[in-house]
Amino acid sequence: MKKLYLLLVLVFFTGCLSVNAGGPLVVKNGMAITYGTKPLVYRYDLGPLGIFSNTEARQLFEDRFMDWEAIPTALNSFKRDNPDSLTFDVTASNFDPILNSKNLLGYTPVIFDNDGSLLNAFLGNGAGNSVLGLSGPITVNSGPLANQIAESQAVFNGRFVDGIDTPANPESSIDSFKGTIIHEFGHGQGLDHSQINVEAVKPASGQEIRDTVPLMFPVAVNDLFLIRRDDASAISLLYPNQSTLGSFGTIEGKLLRQDGVTPVLGGNIIARSVTDPKLEAVSCVSDYLTEGDGFYKLFAVPPGQYTIEIEPVDLSFTGGSGVGPYTASKTDKSFQNPVPKGFYTGANKPITLDQSQALVVSVTAGQTIKNANIIASQTAASSTSTSSTSSTSSTSSSSSSGSSVPGEINETEPNDSVNEAQTVTLPVTISGNIAKGDPGELELSTESGEQVIISDLFKFTFTQPDSLNALLTIPNDSSNGDLDLILFNEDGSQIIDSSSQNGRTDELISTSLQAGTYILGVGAFSGSSSYKLSITNLAGVPSVILSGPTTILLSNQGVNKFIIKANAYNFTSRANCKIKKSSSQLLKNGLKSFLLDAVRTSKKITFKIPFIQAIDLINSQTEETVTISVICSNGASDEIDILITPNIQKITGNKTYRYIFRTK
């Protein structure tokens, strides 16, 4: 089985910059932040890298830099500094002057962590066994290097290529490690993730499909690790080679809601070649420049015939694996009223769900097709629907507002098979109990053999296209139950979506569905627990959604700070929103309240953890959960729980179920 490891992107900056994905990694005032015409200048570490000597490791990296430079439509470049080496072998005991320097180094250090100990020291215990590599750009807010990448940082873990493959010392294939180098230096150049052929992460997808995803796909499912068309388009958008781009075309426009005016923030747009739709495909996330207009640009498109499709960003792509600027958490804008999957039929026309009715767009060399505006047509929300239910989960939250409250009912047995699934009418909150070993018709398995039996099934019907919000919460006083939430089609033969985080965490599924009957299932991966399952559909009442990190990993260097973003929905008039937090000693914030309305639909709030409090938690190896709340004068409110910890092992992972087995 393929082992999946963390590929981290770290962004170091000062000033008002936005971190994005699905194109540029960092944006300022509607402009992508890049190296400009400068090369990425680098120096190598002096030590070995696993089975590779220093000389062999250098050659491995030189070849990967050439892979990026070989793209004809891009002018990105790499340059070895003079001298081309650091003055010492960077290790766990001496990395501080390089990785935590208060001043720019003038080059990008390429650090070889031979045994993972440096990453343990830099990120926390456990990183050396879970992080294959990390990279990210450094930007400054003033001086001659303002508004561009000044330099980058990169660390690669030799523990994964040391020739030893045991549970305590996992191994990566050499090809996978090469892919890590290319992927991470994509980040180092200012590039972030993209979503093409997202079915590669879905249950039962074959390796043939997984090998079609672009290199900057958020999850390492591709065994080939080849730079794909979408990767070339994205890097060319940041570093355009005008001398060759005349042989390619561009498609641009806006992604808009049904009214043809309201922009869609964070929908995924893909142009696919009619003759080779899996490989010859170019993507962009709407409003990737964060200007609030829904603009997209499909760049460096080879001449030919294309269909254009839209789709929601996959709910599993959040945080460090996000695609687009609105995927900080499962409650961010990409996942609130997400666009349906559909196909372009012409400028300013509604999409079609029938691919055979899609407009075929001809792209010629040197052509820019402008104003290809796409209407993400959706049926108006049902008048009986209500707002989503508020959660105090440490992993996700959704808003609670308006007067409608989901009806409270109890789980009714038997409901462990598709034919006996308990029928519910939305909105509803179901109280239930479940334990590992409870019987069930549907048994799911991951690629690595992890299994869960879905013991409680609930059936509901949408009479028209609508948005689903399903939140599974576990009481604080519950036992050690690790519960999973799965969305199936009507007969239970297909997993449509899932939320299956490790540990005793709440689970959230938020997605758009066509008219039809569906089944939500709850399974106990381990332990036993009571639970509440709140299922709602879309409403037009005012709501506010908080998004941001769910876990803060403390550092004993510099300032520990993070940003929470408040997004407003259906605010027809101005509302004053107040910020509350459970610990005034542990969290400091200058902003106490702010205004939201139909124009000002979001606000970023910066929180800092005082140095003394951070050091106390690090030295005592203790952690603390804090709650941040926003309460608005129009009744909209939300809160989010954040775990502040010095232990990287507290960061929650996920299980991805791919296979369904019927036991009855």
N, C-alpha and C positions, 0 to 999 in steps of 0.2 A: 504494500500500500504506500502511496505517496505521503510523506510527512509534510505538514504545512507549518512554516515557521513565520515569525514576525519580521516584516520588512518595514522599518520605521522611517518616517520623515519628520525631521525637527526643523522648525523655522525660528531663527533668532533675529529679532528686529527691535528697533526703537521707532516711536512715532505712530502715526495713524495709518496703519496698513491693514488690509484684509487678507486672511488666509483662505485660499480657494482651492478647488480641484476641477477636473473636467476641462482642462486647458491650462491657464497660468496658475501657478501655486500662490503667488502673491500679487495683489492688485492695489493700486493707490490712485484715487481720483479717476477711476475709469481707465487706468493704464496698467498693462501688465509689467511687472518688474522683472527685468532680465539683466544679463551682463552687457547688453547693448552690442557694440562692435568689439568689445574686449574678449579675449579668450579666458577660459577657466584655467588659471595658473595653479599648478599643484606641486607638492613635494611629497616624496615617499618616506614612510617610516623605515627604520633601519633593521627591524627584526624580521623573523620568518612568519609565515602564515600557514599554520597547520602542516600539511605534508609538503608545502611549497617553500623552497628557500627564498630569500629576499629577491634574488635575481629572477627566479621563476615567477614569483608573485608579481613583480613589476611587469614582466612580459604579458602576464594574464590581463593586467589592467590596461596596458598599452593597446592590446588587441580590442578591448571593449570600447575604449575611447574612439578607436578607428571606426567601430560599428556606427557610433553616433555621427561621426564626421562624414561618413559615406553617403548620407542622405542628400541628394542633389538639390533639393529645394530649400535647404537650410544652410545658414552661414554660422552655425555654432561651431566652436573650436576649443581644443584643449592644448595647453602648452606646459611642458616641463619647465620649472623654474631653474634658475642658475644661482646657487647650487640646487640640484634636484632632489636632495635628501634633507631630512631633518638632522639635527646635530646629535640626537640620541634615540634609542629605542624606546618608544612610548609604551608604558606599562601601567598597571593599576596603581603603582606607587608614585608616578611622576607625571600623570596626564594633565594635571591642573593648569600649567602654563600654556598648554596647547588648546584644550577643550573649554577652559573657563577663563581665557585671557580677557582682561578688561579692554584691551586695545586690539585693533585689527592686526592680523599677522602679516598681511600682504600676499597671502597665498592660501590655497586650500590644502590642509594636511590630509593625506591618505594614510590612515592609521591601521596597522595590522595588529589586531588583538589576538595573539597566538593561541590563547587557551580560554578565552571568555572572561578572564578575571578583571580585565579593564571595564568591560560592560557591566559586570557585577558592581564594581566600585562607582561607575558613572551613573547607572540607572537604578541600581538596587539589586539585592540578592535575588538570583533567579534569572536575571537578564542574560547571563552567559550561556544558559541552557535553552533560551527561547528566542533570542534576537539574533538573526543571521547577519543583519547589517543595518546601518542607519546613515542618513545623509540629509542635508538641508542647507539652504542658502542663508547668508547673513546680510542684513541690510542696515543702513544707517539713515538718519533723518536729515542730516545736514552735511555741508561740505561738498567737495567735488564728486563724491561717490553717492550722493543722495539720489533717490529715485532709480536706483539700479542695484543689482546684486554686487556687493563689495567682494565677497569671497564665500566659500562654503566650508563645511566640515563633513568628513566621512570616516566611519569606523566599520571594519569588517571582521567577522568573528571566525578565527581559524579553528575553533573547537569543532565546527561543523565539517571541516575537511581535514581532520587529523588521522583518518584511517581507522578510527575506532567507532563502532556502531553498537551502543548499548543504551538501555533506557536512561542511564545516568549520564551518558555522553553521546547524544544523537548525532547522526551523520547526514549530510546532504550530498546529492550527486554533484559531480563537477559541473555538469551542464546547468543544473539548478543554481549553483554558485555563480556561474558566469552570468546567468540571467539576473541574479541579485545585483551584480556589479552594474550592469546596464540600467536596470530599474532605478537603483539608488542615485546614479549620476544623472538620470533623467530629472529626479527631484533636485539634485544639486544645481542643475541648469535653470531651475524655476518651473519645472513641469510637474503636473500631478496626475491623478488617476483619471481614467475614462472608462465608459461602459459600452462595450460592443459584444454582442452574442451572450447576453447575460444568462441565458439558459445553461451556460457552462457551470454555474454554481447550483443549479437546481437538482433535485433528486433524480437519480438514474441517468444523468447525462453521461455520454460516452467520451472517451479520450479524444475521439475524432473532433467533437465539438469543442472541447476544452483547448485543443491546440490551435483553434482559430482566433482566440481572444488576443487583443493587443498586448504589447509588453507592459504598458502602464495600467493594465487591469488591476483592480484592487487586491485580488486574491491570486496566489501563485498556483494556478491549475494547469498552466501550459508547460508541457515537457520540452517544447522546442525552443522557447525563449528567443523568438525571432522578432525583429522590429517590423511591425505590421504597418499597413497603410495609414491607420489611424494615428499611430505613434509619429510617423513621418509628417502627417498633417499638423499635429499639435506642436511639434518642435519647429516646423516651418512658420507657423503663426507667430511664434516668439522671436525667431531669428530668420526672417524671410530672405531668400536669395532671389532678388528681382531678375537676375539674368536668366534664370531657368523657370521661374514661375509663369512666364508667358506661355508656357506649354500646358498650363493647368488652368482650371476654372475655380470659381467661388460661388457659393449659394449663401445668401444672407436674408434675414428678415426678422420677424418677431413671432413669438409664441404667445397667443392671446386666449383669454377665456371666451365663453360663448357670446358675450356681449360685443366682442370685437374690439374692446377698449382695454379691459383689465389685463395687465401682463401676467404671464405665468412665470414664477420665479423658481427655477430649479427643475424644469422638465428636460428630458434627454431627447435630442433630435439626431437622427442618423440618416445619411444618404447612402443607399446601397446600390451597387452596380447590378443591373438586370442580369448580366451574364455571370457574375461571381459575387453574389450578395454577402457571403460570409467573410471573405478576405478583402474584397475591394469595397470597404465601408469606411466612412468618415463621420465622426460624431462631434457634438457640441452641446453643452448644457445652457439652457436659456438663461439670460441675464448673467452670463459668466463674468462680465465686467462690473457687476453689482451696481448698476445705475438705475435699477428699478423699472426698466422698460421691456424686459423679456427678450432682448436682442440675442440673436445667435449668428454664428458665422461658420460655415462648412468650408474649410480652406484647403488649397492645394488638391483639388479634386481632379483626377485624370479625365480627359475627354471621354464621353460615353453617355449611355442612357442610365438614369437612376430613378428609383422611387425614394421618397422621403417619408420617414415614419417618426412618430413620437412615442415615447414610453415613459413610465415613471422610473425614477432611480430606485434600484433594488433596496429594500428596507434594511438589508444586512450591511449596506455600504454607508457606514456612519463614522464620525470621529476621524481617527487617523486613516481609515479606509474610505473616507467620503468621496463622493463624485459630485462636484459642483459646490458652489459657495453656501448652499442651504442644507447641508447634511451633517451638521455638528452633532445631532442626536436624532433619535427616532421621532421626535416631536418638532423637528425643524420644518421649514416651509416646503421642502421637496416632498414631504410626507403628509402634509395637510392638504386635503382635497387634491391628491395626486392626479396627474393627467391620465386619461385612459390610453391604452395602446391603440394606435390608429394610423391611418395613412393620409398623406397630403393629396388633396384633390384639385388644388389651384389656389392662387393668391386670395386671401381673405374669405376662403370658403371652409365650411366645416370638414372635419376629417371623416373618413369612412372606416368602418371596421372590417370591410371586405377588401383584402389585398388586391383582388382582381379588378377592383374599381379605382385603384390608385392611379394618379396622374404620373405618366412617365416623363421625366424631365431630361432634356438633352443638354449636356454641358459641352461647350466647345473650348478650344484653347484660347486663353486670354480673356474669356468671358466672365463677367460678374453678374449673376442673376440677383437683382435687388428686389426688395419688398416682397419676398416669398413668405408673406405672413401666413401663419397656420392657426386656424381656429380650433382649439381643443374643445369641441362641442360636447356639452354635458347637459343632461336633463336637469331641470330645476329641482332643488331639494324638496322632499316630501314635506307637506305642512304638518305632519304628525311627528316628524323626526325631532331629535333633541340634540343638545350639544354633547361633546365628548366628556367623559367622566374624569374628574381630577384624581391624580395619583400622587402619592408621596414616596414612590419608588426611588431607590437610589440609581436605577438604570434608565428610567424614562418617566415622562409625565405628560398629561394631557389636561386641557382646561375643563373647568366646570363653571357654567354660567347659564342664565335663563331659569325659567320656572319649572321646566319638565324634569322629572326625576325618574330614572328607569325603575320599572316595577320590580319589587323584590320577590323572588320565588326560590324554592329549594330544588336541588337536584332530585330527580325521581328515577329510581332503579326499577327494572333494568334499562340501562342506556349504554351498554358496552358493545353494541353492534350497529352497523349501518341501518338495518331495518328497524331497530329499536331505539334509534337516536331520539332524544327528547326534543319535541318541537316547541320552539319559543317564538314569541312575537316581540319585535324590537320597539322601543328600547327595553332592556331587561338587565337585572343583576341577579346572578344565580349563586346561591351558597351551596357548597359541596364539600365532600371529604374524599380523599384518595390515598392510596398507598402502593408502593412498588409491590408487584405480585398480584394486584387486582386483575381479574380476567378482562380480556378485550379481544375483539375480532381483528383489529388493526395493530400490527407490530411493525415498528419502524427501526431501521438500522442505518448507521453511518458507514462510510467507507472503511473505517478502522474497526468496525464491529461493535460499537456502542449501540445498545438497543433500549427501546422504551415501548411499553404496551399502552395504547391509548384506551383508557378504561371508561371515560365519560365523554359521550358524544351529544352534541346539541345541534339541531337542524333549524335553519331559518331560510326565508325566501325574500328576495328583492323582486318587486314587480316591475322595476325600472332600474336603469344604471344608477348606482349610488356609491357612497364611500363608507367603508366599514372601519369602525374603531373598536377593537376587542382588547380589554385589559384584564389580565389575570394577576390578582394580588394575593399574597400570603400574609396572614396576620403576624404581627411582630412577636407574639407569644407562641407561635407555632413551633413544631419540632423542626428537624433538619431536612425537611422535604425539598427536593430539587424537582420542580414541576416544569413541564414543557407545554406550549400552546401551538396547535397545528390547525391550519385551515385547509379543508379538503373540498373537492368537487362533490356533486350530489351522491355519487355511488362510492365515494371513498377510494377511488382508483388513482387519484392524482393529488399530490401535495401542491397547493397553490401558493401558500406562504407559511412561514413558521417563525416562532420566537422561542429559542431553546438555549438560553444562557446557562452557564455553569453556576451551580450554587443556589442558595435560597434567595433568588431575586425575582422581581415582578417581570412579567412577560407582556409585550405589546405587539399587536398586529394592526397596522393602519394601511389600508389599500383601497383602490377603486375596483368595483366589481360590476359586471354586466348583469342584466336581469337574469334570475335563475335561483336555484336552490343550492345551498351550501351547508357544510358541516364544520363546526368548530369542535376540536377534540382536546381533552386534557389528559396528560399522562404523567406518571410519577417515575422519573429517571432513577431516583433513590429516595429512601425514607418514606415518610407519610406526613400528611398535612391537611388541614382544612383550607378552603380557598374561597374567593369571590371572583366570579367572571362577569364583568360588565361589558355588554355588547350594545353599541349604539350606531346609528347612522347619521349622516350629515345634517347640520342645522344652520340657520342663518342668523343665530343670535350672537351678540358680541362675545368674543373669547380672546384670551391672551395665552400664548404658549411660551414657556421658558425652554431654552435649549442651551446646552453647554456640556462640559465634561462631567462625567459621573464619578470619576476617581482622580484625585490630585496626588501625584507621586512627589513627595517632598525632596528637596535638594538642600544640601548644606552650603551651597554656593549661590550667591546672587539673590535675587528677589523671587519668591514664590508667589505667582499671581496667575489669575485666570479670568476669563470673560464669560459672562452669562448674557444671552441675547433674548430679549422679550419681543415676540412677534404678535401683532394685533390682527384680528380677523373680524370683519363685519362691524367695525367701529364707524358709525355714521356721523358721530359728533365727537367733540374733544372730550377726553377723559383724563383725569389726573391719577397717576399710578404711583403707589407708595411701595418702597422696598423694605422688607423685614427679613431679619436673619436670626437664627436660634442662638448664635454665639457672637456677641459684640467684641469679645476679647480675642477670639481666634481669627475672625474675618474683619477687615477694615475696607470701607468703601466711602468715597467722597460724595457720590450721588445718592441722595435720599429719596427723591421722587422725580417723575418726568411725565411729559404729556404724550399721548398717542391719539391719533385721529385717522380719518380716511386717507390722508396724505402721508403723515408720519406714522408708518405702520411698523416700525421696529426701533429698538433702542439697545445699545450695547452697554453693559454694566461691568466695570472692572473691580475685582476684589483682590486684596492682598493679604497674605498671611505674614504677620510680623516675624522678623528673623528669630527673636527669642523664643516665641511659641513653636516655630518650626524646629529649632534645635532641640527644644525640650522633647518633642514627639520623636525626633530621630534618635536621640540618646536613650530614651526610655523604650524605644521600639513599640510605641503605642499609636493608636489611630483614633480618629474622632469623626463622627458623621454630623454634618451641619445641614440645616434646612434653610433654603432661601425662598422667600415668598414675594409675589407681586400682587397687590390688591388694587383694582382700579375703581374709580367712582361710578362707573356704569354697571358694576356687579361682576365684571370679568375678573378672574383670579387664577393663579396657578402657583405651584410650588415644586421644588426639585430638591432631592437629597443628594449630597455630595460626600463621598468618603475621602478623608484626608489621611494619607498613610505614608510611612517610609518604606513600605514593603511592596515591591513590584509584583509579587505573587498574588496580591489582593486584586489585581486588575482582572476583571471578569472576561472569560472566554466564551466561546459558543460551540454548540454541537450542530452539525449540519446533517440532517437526515436525508438520505437519498433513496432508500428502498422501502417498499411496503410489502409486508407479508400478511396474508389472511390466515387466521388461526381457527376460523369456523367455516 
